[in-house]
Amino acid sequence: MTTTISATLFNALRKGKEQLSTEALHRILCFVESQRTEDSAFKDKSGKADLYYTSFGLTLSYLLGMKNTDAYLRQQTAEHLDLVHYAAFMRCKRISRLMRYGKAGLLPTALFPTKIKPLEAFKVIPNGDIQSPYTQFLWLSLREDAGQRIKDRKRIMDSLAGYQAPRGGYMNTKDGGAATTNATVAALAIKGRLGGYKANEDVFHLRDSQDVSGGFRAAEVSPVPDLLSTATALFLLSCYRIRPNYPAREFIEAHWLDSGGFAATLPEDSSDVEYTFYGLLALGSI
């Protein structure tokens, strides 16, 4: 039986949680709670309620066994959202059902696919390209969570060829010149999900881009490795059952702040629910 991208991600988050002590979990739980607003949204970096950050906060809330209301979600409308925020909104609704009804809350979707907006209907999409790896990753995940059968697997996989970088990996634009971690992870996640997680040169290119510190950079020219790139790269490698070249635990734990949340990079001293999500994902992927 196959599993969805969302389910695979959540399983990795659960593994990350299982590695932590009771005290460590309490610190993270307190941090997540501190990021919640009065109407049960979650704060962005500026402290304002944000739908994108709420999707991470709700996921962590569900993972940590916290309670949450859907007051904020009831205020949102999906009609004019861009693809990234639409995906966040749909994820929030899904998690809200899980928190209220348990797995039985997903039964209607399993029996009857949820209607979602067609990709072409979005006025704003990542990189302005409906075929870029990150856009297609978001769209595939949305379709899976909506319970839709993916009948156009070959077309999707074939479309990724135009984004392969000359020296390995993938780009989010056809004229990008060099691979990025975001695009490479997205493309390989799609290929693994639709065609099976079979080792290939691009996976090894991703593995070999790891810094000796244990982290991964967003791109070759990025000044320092970051937690988002590290978490997604380690997660992707774990899906393909490929070990990274260097241990990553010390790198990950170095991003855990006294606040209980995780920072984006080592030079930063602030945290949010997005990077706390990536901190647990990284731990669960090593």
VEXMIKOL-937541 format. One record per residue (C-alpha): residue number from 1; residue in three letters; x, y, z. Coordinates in nm, 2 decimals. Example, Ala and Ser with C-alpha at 12.3 -4.5 7.8 and 13.67 -1.06 7.14 Angstrom:
VEXMIKOL-937541
+------+------+--------+--------+--------+
! doti ! guza !     c1 !     c2 !     c3 !
+------+------+--------+--------+--------+
!    1 !  ALA !   1.23 !  -0.45 !   0.78 !
!    2 !  SER !   1.37 !  -0.11 !   0.71 !
+------+------+--------+--------+--------+
This chain:
VEXMIKOL-937541
+------+------+--------+--------+--------+
! doti ! guza !     c1 !     c2 !     c3 !
+------+------+--------+--------+--------+
!    1 !  MET !   0.00 !   0.00 !   0.00 !
!    2 !  THR !   0.14 !   0.34 !  -0.10 !
!    3 !  THR !   0.14 !   0.64 !   0.13 !
!    4 !  THR !   0.11 !   1.01 !   0.06 !
!    5 !  ILE !   0.37 !   1.27 !   0.08 !
!    6 !  SER !   0.19 !   1.43 !   0.38 !
!    7 !  ALA !   0.18 !   1.09 !   0.56 !
!    8 !  THR !   0.55 !   1.03 !   0.50 !
!    9 !  LEU !   0.64 !   1.37 !   0.63 !
!   10 !  PHE !   0.43 !   1.32 !   0.94 !
!   11 !  ASN !   0.59 !   0.99 !   1.01 !
!   12 !  ALA !   0.93 !   1.15 !   1.00 !
!   13 !  LEU !   0.81 !   1.42 !   1.24 !
!   14 !  ARG !   0.68 !   1.16 !   1.48 !
!   15 !  LYS !   1.02 !   0.99 !   1.47 !
!   16 !  GLY !   1.18 !   1.32 !   1.56 !
!   17 !  LYS !   0.94 !   1.36 !   1.85 !
!   18 !  GLU !   1.02 !   1.01 !   1.98 !
!   19 !  GLN !   1.39 !   1.10 !   2.00 !
!   20 !  LEU !   1.33 !   1.38 !   2.25 !
!   21 !  SER !   1.31 !   1.36 !   2.63 !
!   22 !  THR !   1.00 !   1.46 !   2.83 !
!   23 !  GLU !   1.18 !   1.79 !   2.92 !
!   24 !  ALA !   1.28 !   1.86 !   2.56 !
!   25 !  LEU !   0.92 !   1.80 !   2.44 !
!   26 !  HIS !   0.78 !   2.03 !   2.71 !
!   27 !  ARG !   1.02 !   2.31 !   2.60 !
!   28 !  ILE !   0.90 !   2.27 !   2.24 !
!   29 !  LEU !   0.54 !   2.25 !   2.34 !
!   30 !  CYS !   0.57 !   2.57 !   2.55 !
!   31 !  PHE !   0.73 !   2.74 !   2.25 !
!   32 !  VAL !   0.46 !   2.63 !   2.01 !
!   33 !  GLU !   0.19 !   2.75 !   2.26 !
!   34 !  SER !   0.37 !   3.09 !   2.28 !
!   35 !  GLN !   0.33 !   3.13 !   1.91 !
!   36 !  ARG !  -0.05 !   3.09 !   1.91 !
!   37 !  THR !  -0.27 !   3.39 !   1.88 !
!   38 !  GLU !  -0.60 !   3.45 !   2.06 !
!   39 !  ASP !  -0.81 !   3.31 !   1.77 !
!   40 !  SER !  -0.59 !   3.00 !   1.74 !
!   41 !  ALA !  -0.37 !   3.12 !   1.44 !
!   42 !  PHE !   0.01 !   3.11 !   1.46 !
!   43 !  LYS !   0.25 !   3.40 !   1.43 !
!   44 !  ASP !   0.48 !   3.48 !   1.15 !
!   45 !  LYS !   0.83 !   3.63 !   1.20 !
!   46 !  SER !   0.68 !   3.97 !   1.27 !
!   47 !  GLY !   0.43 !   3.83 !   1.53 !
!   48 !  LYS !   0.12 !   3.86 !   1.31 !
!   49 !  ALA !  -0.13 !   3.58 !   1.25 !
!   50 !  ASP !  -0.04 !   3.41 !   0.92 !
!   51 !  LEU !  -0.21 !   3.12 !   0.73 !
!   52 !  TYR !   0.12 !   2.98 !   0.61 !
!   53 !  TYR !   0.27 !   2.96 !   0.96 !
!   54 !  THR !  -0.06 !   2.83 !   1.10 !
!   55 !  SER !  -0.02 !   2.52 !   0.88 !
!   56 !  PHE !   0.31 !   2.45 !   1.06 !
!   57 !  GLY !   0.17 !   2.54 !   1.40 !
!   58 !  LEU !  -0.13 !   2.32 !   1.36 !
!   59 !  THR !   0.08 !   2.03 !   1.25 !
!   60 !  LEU !   0.30 !   2.06 !   1.55 !
!   61 !  SER !   0.00 !   2.10 !   1.77 !
!   62 !  TYR !  -0.15 !   1.77 !   1.64 !
!   63 !  LEU !   0.19 !   1.60 !   1.67 !
!   64 !  LEU !   0.24 !   1.72 !   2.03 !
!   65 !  GLY !  -0.12 !   1.64 !   2.14 !
!   66 !  MET !  -0.22 !   2.00 !   2.19 !
!   67 !  LYS !  -0.57 !   2.13 !   2.16 !
!   68 !  ASN !  -0.67 !   2.40 !   1.91 !
!   69 !  THR !  -0.99 !   2.56 !   1.78 !
!   70 !  ASP !  -1.07 !   2.64 !   1.42 !
!   71 !  ALA !  -1.18 !   3.00 !   1.49 !
!   72 !  TYR !  -0.90 !   3.14 !   1.27 !
!   73 !  LEU !  -0.98 !   2.90 !   0.98 !
!   74 !  ARG !  -1.34 !   3.00 !   0.98 !
!   75 !  GLN !  -1.23 !   3.35 !   0.90 !
!   76 !  GLN !  -1.04 !   3.25 !   0.59 !
!   77 !  THR !  -1.16 !   3.22 !   0.24 !
!   78 !  ALA !  -0.97 !   3.03 !  -0.03 !
!   79 !  GLU !  -1.10 !   3.21 !  -0.33 !
!   80 !  HIS !  -0.81 !   3.46 !  -0.38 !
!   81 !  LEU !  -0.52 !   3.27 !  -0.22 !
!   82 !  ASP !  -0.20 !   3.20 !  -0.40 !
!   83 !  LEU !  -0.10 !   2.84 !  -0.44 !
!   84 !  VAL !   0.13 !   2.84 !  -0.14 !
!   85 !  HIS !  -0.13 !   2.98 !   0.10 !
!   86 !  TYR !  -0.41 !   2.77 !  -0.06 !
!   87 !  ALA !  -0.20 !   2.46 !   0.01 !
!   88 !  ALA !  -0.15 !   2.58 !   0.37 !
!   89 !  PHE !  -0.53 !   2.65 !   0.40 !
!   90 !  MET !  -0.62 !   2.30 !   0.28 !
!   91 !  ARG !  -0.36 !   2.14 !   0.51 !
!   92 !  CYS !  -0.50 !   2.34 !   0.80 !
!   93 !  LYS !  -0.85 !   2.21 !   0.73 !
!   94 !  ARG !  -0.72 !   1.85 !   0.71 !
!   95 !  ILE !  -0.53 !   1.88 !   1.04 !
!   96 !  SER !  -0.83 !   2.05 !   1.21 !
!   97 !  ARG !  -1.05 !   1.75 !   1.11 !
!   98 !  LEU !  -0.78 !   1.51 !   1.25 !
!   99 !  MET !  -0.77 !   1.70 !   1.58 !
!  100 !  ARG !  -1.15 !   1.70 !   1.61 !
!  101 !  TYR !  -1.24 !   1.36 !   1.49 !
!  102 !  GLY !  -0.92 !   1.16 !   1.48 !
!  103 !  LYS !  -0.84 !   0.95 !   1.17 !
!  104 !  ALA !  -1.22 !   0.91 !   1.12 !
!  105 !  GLY !  -1.22 !   1.27 !   1.01 !
!  106 !  LEU !  -1.04 !   1.18 !   0.69 !
!  107 !  LEU !  -1.29 !   0.91 !   0.60 !
!  108 !  PRO !  -1.50 !   1.13 !   0.37 !
!  109 !  THR !  -1.20 !   1.23 !   0.17 !
!  110 !  ALA !  -1.10 !   0.86 !   0.14 !
!  111 !  LEU !  -1.44 !   0.78 !   0.00 !
!  112 !  PHE !  -1.51 !   1.09 !  -0.20 !
!  113 !  PRO !  -1.23 !   1.31 !  -0.34 !
!  114 !  THR !  -1.23 !   1.67 !  -0.23 !
!  115 !  LYS !  -1.28 !   1.93 !  -0.50 !
!  116 !  ILE !  -0.98 !   2.16 !  -0.53 !
!  117 !  LYS !  -0.90 !   2.46 !  -0.76 !
!  118 !  PRO !  -0.73 !   2.37 !  -1.09 !
!  119 !  LEU !  -0.37 !   2.46 !  -1.10 !
!  120 !  GLU !  -0.42 !   2.70 !  -1.39 !
!  121 !  ALA !  -0.67 !   2.90 !  -1.18 !
!  122 !  PHE !  -0.40 !   3.04 !  -0.95 !
!  123 !  LYS !  -0.28 !   3.39 !  -1.04 !
!  124 !  VAL !   0.03 !   3.36 !  -0.82 !
!  125 !  ILE !   0.24 !   3.04 !  -0.81 !
!  126 !  PRO !   0.60 !   2.98 !  -0.71 !
!  127 !  ASN !   0.85 !   3.09 !  -0.98 !
!  128 !  GLY !   0.56 !   3.19 !  -1.20 !
!  129 !  ASP !   0.58 !   2.84 !  -1.36 !
!  130 !  ILE !   0.31 !   2.57 !  -1.32 !
!  131 !  GLN !   0.57 !   2.30 !  -1.42 !
!  132 !  SER !   0.86 !   2.39 !  -1.19 !
!  133 !  PRO !   0.95 !   2.12 !  -0.94 !
!  134 !  TYR !   0.84 !   2.31 !  -0.63 !
!  135 !  THR !   0.51 !   2.40 !  -0.78 !
!  136 !  GLN !   0.44 !   2.05 !  -0.89 !
!  137 !  PHE !   0.54 !   1.91 !  -0.55 !
!  138 !  LEU !   0.28 !   2.14 !  -0.38 !
!  139 !  TRP !   0.02 !   2.04 !  -0.64 !
!  140 !  LEU !   0.09 !   1.67 !  -0.61 !
!  141 !  SER !   0.07 !   1.68 !  -0.23 !
!  142 !  LEU !  -0.26 !   1.88 !  -0.26 !
!  143 !  ARG !  -0.41 !   1.62 !  -0.50 !
!  144 !  GLU !  -0.31 !   1.33 !  -0.28 !
!  145 !  ASP !  -0.46 !   1.49 !   0.04 !
!  146 !  ALA !  -0.78 !   1.56 !  -0.16 !
!  147 !  GLY !  -0.80 !   1.19 !  -0.23 !
!  148 !  GLN !  -0.76 !   1.22 !  -0.60 !
!  149 !  ARG !  -0.61 !   0.94 !  -0.81 !
!  150 !  ILE !  -0.29 !   1.05 !  -0.99 !
!  151 !  LYS !  -0.35 !   0.93 !  -1.34 !
!  152 !  ASP !  -0.10 !   1.15 !  -1.52 !
!  153 !  ARG !   0.22 !   1.02 !  -1.35 !
!  154 !  LYS !   0.43 !   0.98 !  -1.67 !
!  155 !  ARG !   0.34 !   1.33 !  -1.78 !
!  156 !  ILE !   0.44 !   1.48 !  -1.45 !
!  157 !  MET !   0.77 !   1.29 !  -1.43 !
!  158 !  ASP !   0.86 !   1.37 !  -1.79 !
!  159 !  SER !   0.80 !   1.74 !  -1.74 !
!  160 !  LEU !   1.08 !   1.75 !  -1.48 !
!  161 !  ALA !   1.35 !   1.68 !  -1.73 !
!  162 !  GLY !   1.36 !   2.04 !  -1.85 !
!  163 !  TYR !   1.46 !   2.15 !  -1.50 !
!  164 !  GLN !   1.77 !   1.92 !  -1.46 !
!  165 !  ALA !   2.08 !   2.12 !  -1.39 !
!  166 !  PRO !   2.39 !   2.06 !  -1.61 !
!  167 !  ARG !   2.60 !   1.94 !  -1.32 !
!  168 !  GLY !   2.33 !   1.74 !  -1.14 !
!  169 !  GLY !   2.02 !   1.81 !  -0.93 !
!  170 !  TYR !   1.73 !   2.03 !  -1.03 !
!  171 !  MET !   1.64 !   2.40 !  -1.08 !
!  172 !  ASN !   1.31 !   2.57 !  -1.03 !
!  173 !  THR !   1.36 !   2.77 !  -1.35 !
!  174 !  LYS !   1.48 !   2.63 !  -1.68 !
!  175 !  ASP !   1.75 !   2.89 !  -1.71 !
!  176 !  GLY !   1.87 !   2.86 !  -1.35 !
!  177 !  GLY !   2.22 !   2.73 !  -1.44 !
!  178 !  ALA !   2.28 !   2.55 !  -1.11 !
!  179 !  ALA !   2.07 !   2.32 !  -0.89 !
!  180 !  THR !   1.90 !   2.43 !  -0.56 !
!  181 !  THR !   1.82 !   2.21 !  -0.27 !
!  182 !  ASN !   1.45 !   2.31 !  -0.28 !
!  183 !  ALA !   1.41 !   2.22 !  -0.64 !
!  184 !  THR !   1.61 !   1.90 !  -0.62 !
!  185 !  VAL !   1.42 !   1.77 !  -0.32 !
!  186 !  ALA !   1.09 !   1.86 !  -0.48 !
!  187 !  ALA !   1.17 !   1.69 !  -0.81 !
!  188 !  LEU !   1.31 !   1.38 !  -0.64 !
!  189 !  ALA !   1.02 !   1.36 !  -0.40 !
!  190 !  ILE !   0.78 !   1.36 !  -0.70 !
!  191 !  LYS !   0.98 !   1.10 !  -0.89 !
!  192 !  GLY !   1.01 !   0.88 !  -0.58 !
!  193 !  ARG !   0.64 !   0.91 !  -0.50 !
!  194 !  LEU !   0.52 !   0.84 !  -0.86 !
!  195 !  GLY !   0.79 !   0.60 !  -0.99 !
!  196 !  GLY !   0.94 !   0.44 !  -0.68 !
!  197 !  TYR !   1.23 !   0.56 !  -0.47 !
!  198 !  LYS !   1.51 !   0.42 !  -0.69 !
!  199 !  ALA !   1.86 !   0.55 !  -0.63 !
!  200 !  ASN !   1.99 !   0.78 !  -0.92 !
!  201 !  GLU !   2.26 !   1.03 !  -1.00 !
!  202 !  ASP !   2.05 !   1.33 !  -0.88 !
!  203 !  VAL !   2.00 !   1.17 !  -0.54 !
!  204 !  PHE !   2.37 !   1.11 !  -0.50 !
!  205 !  HIS !   2.43 !   1.47 !  -0.62 !
!  206 !  LEU !   2.21 !   1.59 !  -0.34 !
!  207 !  ARG !   2.39 !   1.37 !  -0.09 !
!  208 !  ASP !   2.73 !   1.49 !  -0.20 !
!  209 !  SER !   2.62 !   1.86 !  -0.16 !
!  210 !  GLN !   2.62 !   1.82 !   0.22 !
!  211 !  ASP !   2.85 !   2.05 !   0.41 !
!  212 !  VAL !   3.11 !   1.89 !   0.65 !
!  213 !  SER !   2.91 !   2.05 !   0.93 !
!  214 !  GLY !   2.63 !   1.81 !   0.86 !
!  215 !  GLY !   2.40 !   2.07 !   0.71 !
!  216 !  PHE !   2.29 !   2.15 !   0.36 !
!  217 !  ARG !   2.29 !   2.49 !   0.18 !
!  218 !  ALA !   1.99 !   2.62 !  -0.01 !
!  219 !  ALA !   2.22 !   2.66 !  -0.31 !
!  220 !  GLU !   2.59 !   2.62 !  -0.38 !
!  221 !  VAL !   2.64 !   3.00 !  -0.35 !
!  222 !  SER !   2.45 !   3.03 !  -0.02 !
!  223 !  PRO !   2.69 !   3.15 !   0.26 !
!  224 !  VAL !   2.58 !   2.90 !   0.53 !
!  225 !  PRO !   2.38 !   2.58 !   0.55 !
!  226 !  ASP !   2.03 !   2.63 !   0.68 !
!  227 !  LEU !   1.78 !   2.41 !   0.88 !
!  228 !  LEU !   1.51 !   2.41 !   0.61 !
!  229 !  SER !   1.74 !   2.28 !   0.34 !
!  230 !  THR !   1.90 !   2.04 !   0.58 !
!  231 !  ALA !   1.57 !   1.90 !   0.70 !
!  232 !  THR !   1.42 !   1.85 !   0.35 !
!  233 !  ALA !   1.74 !   1.70 !   0.21 !
!  234 !  LEU !   1.78 !   1.45 !   0.50 !
!  235 !  PHE !   1.41 !   1.36 !   0.47 !
!  236 !  LEU !   1.45 !   1.30 !   0.09 !
!  237 !  LEU !   1.76 !   1.09 !   0.14 !
!  238 !  SER !   1.58 !   0.88 !   0.41 !
!  239 !  CYS !   1.29 !   0.82 !   0.16 !
!  240 !  TYR !   1.55 !   0.68 !  -0.08 !
!  241 !  ARG !   1.73 !   0.49 !   0.21 !
!  242 !  ILE !   2.05 !   0.67 !   0.14 !
!  243 !  ARG !   2.27 !   0.77 !   0.43 !
!  244 !  PRO !   2.42 !   1.13 !   0.43 !
!  245 !  ASN !   2.80 !   1.16 !   0.40 !
!  246 !  TYR !   2.83 !   1.33 !   0.74 !
!  247 !  PRO !   2.65 !   1.31 !   1.08 !
!  248 !  ALA !   2.39 !   1.58 !   1.11 !
!  249 !  ARG !   2.26 !   1.56 !   1.47 !
!  250 !  GLU !   2.50 !   1.82 !   1.62 !
!  251 !  PHE !   2.42 !   2.06 !   1.33 !
!  252 !  ILE !   2.05 !   2.02 !   1.40 !
!  253 !  GLU !   2.08 !   2.06 !   1.78 !
!  254 !  ALA !   2.29 !   2.37 !   1.74 !
!  255 !  HIS !   1.98 !   2.54 !   1.59 !
!  256 !  TRP !   1.77 !   2.46 !   1.90 !
!  257 !  LEU !   1.74 !   2.78 !   2.10 !
!  258 !  ASP !   1.67 !   2.84 !   2.47 !
!  259 !  SER !   1.32 !   2.95 !   2.37 !
!  260 !  GLY !   1.23 !   2.59 !   2.28 !
!  261 !  GLY !   1.21 !   2.67 !   1.91 !
!  262 !  PHE !   1.46 !   2.62 !   1.63 !
!  263 !  ALA !   1.64 !   2.89 !   1.43 !
!  264 !  ALA !   1.68 !   2.91 !   1.05 !
!  265 !  THR !   2.06 !   2.94 !   1.06 !
!  266 !  LEU !   2.33 !   2.94 !   1.32 !
!  267 !  PRO !   2.38 !   3.32 !   1.31 !
!  268 !  GLU !   2.01 !   3.38 !   1.39 !
!  269 !  ASP !   1.88 !   3.40 !   1.75 !
!  270 !  SER !   1.51 !   3.39 !   1.68 !
!  271 !  SER !   1.27 !   3.10 !   1.61 !
!  272 !  ASP !   0.93 !   3.03 !   1.47 !
!  273 !  VAL !   0.69 !   2.74 !   1.42 !
!  274 !  GLU !   0.81 !   2.68 !   1.06 !
!  275 !  TYR !   1.17 !   2.61 !   1.17 !
!  276 !  THR !   1.06 !   2.42 !   1.47 !
!  277 !  PHE !   0.87 !   2.19 !   1.23 !
!  278 !  TYR !   1.19 !   2.16 !   1.03 !
!  279 !  GLY !   1.39 !   2.09 !   1.34 !
!  280 !  LEU !   1.18 !   1.79 !   1.43 !
!  281 !  LEU !   1.17 !   1.68 !   1.06 !
!  282 !  ALA !   1.55 !   1.68 !   1.05 !
!  283 !  LEU !   1.58 !   1.48 !   1.37 !
!  284 !  GLY !   1.33 !   1.23 !   1.24 !
!  285 !  SER !   1.52 !   1.19 !   0.91 !
!  286 !  ILE !   1.86 !   1.09 !   1.05 !
+------+------+--------+--------+--------+
